[in-house]
Amino acid sequence: MKLSEYGELNQSKLMSYCGLNNVKHKEIIDDMVEKDLIARLEEPWGNKKIIKYKVSEKGRAIFQEILEPYEALFPRGDAEKDDGDR
């Protein structure tokens, strides 16, 4: 969801925005790349490489098919308002 929101993120920002630990959770990201849900891009930066990720077409299709209808049924904003009213 963060990648669809931001378009493209480097590995550090993606892990940070998702609240994941890079060492412990990199396997999850690698698995999503392997399943073609997200795309991994390497960009040269001096003598180093920056790893960036973006949503693949397959990932975008799954997001639209599954997550968007779910979000429509259970919007996050309403849940936050309801919790504040209790």
C-alpha positions in Angstrom: 0.0 0.0 0.0 2.9 2.4 0.8 4.4 1.8 -2.7 1.1 2.5 -4.4 0.8 5.7 -2.2 4.3 7.0 -2.9 5.0 5.4 -6.3 8.6 4.4 -5.7 10.6 4.1 -2.5 14.2 3.2 -1.7 14.6 0.1 0.5 15.3 2.1 3.7 12.3 4.4 3.3 10.0 1.4 2.4 11.0 -0.5 5.5 10.8 2.6 7.7 7.3 3.7 6.4 6.0 0.1 6.9 7.5 -0.2 10.4 9.7 -3.1 9.4 13.2 -4.1 10.4 15.4 -4.4 7.3 17.4 -7.4 8.5 14.3 -9.3 9.8 11.8 -8.5 7.1 13.9 -8.2 3.9 12.8 -11.8 3.1 9.2 -10.6 2.8 10.2 -7.9 0.3 12.3 -10.5 -1.7 9.3 -12.9 -1.7 7.0 -10.1 -3.1 9.6 -9.4 -5.8 9.8 -13.1 -6.6 6.0 -13.3 -6.9 6.1 -10.2 -9.1 3.9 -8.1 -6.8 6.6 -5.4 -6.6 9.5 -4.6 -8.9 13.1 -4.1 -7.6 15.2 -1.5 -9.4 18.9 -0.9 -8.9 20.2 2.6 -9.7 23.9 3.5 -9.7 24.9 6.2 -7.2 28.6 6.8 -7.5 30.3 3.5 -6.7 27.3 2.2 -4.9 23.8 1.0 -5.9 20.5 2.3 -4.6 17.8 -0.3 -4.4 14.3 1.0 -5.1 10.9 -0.7 -5.2 7.7 0.1 -7.0 4.4 -1.7 -7.5 4.3 -4.0 -10.5 1.4 -4.3 -12.9 0.4 -7.6 -11.3 0.6 -6.0 -7.8 -1.4 -3.0 -8.9 -4.1 -5.3 -10.3 -4.3 -7.3 -7.1 -4.4 -4.1 -5.1 -7.4 -2.8 -7.2 -9.2 -6.1 -7.1 -8.8 -6.9 -3.4 -7.7 -4.0 -1.3 -9.6 -1.1 -2.8 -13.0 -2.9 -2.3 -11.9 -3.8 1.3 -11.0 -0.1 1.9 -14.3 1.0 0.5 -16.2 -1.3 2.9 -14.0 -0.5 6.0 -12.5 2.9 5.5 -9.7 3.8 7.9 -10.8 7.3 8.5 -14.2 6.2 9.9 -12.6 3.7 12.2 -10.4 6.4 13.7 -13.4 8.7 14.3 -15.4 5.9 15.9 -12.6 5.0 18.3 -12.4 8.7 19.3 -16.1 8.8 20.1 -16.1 5.9 22.6 
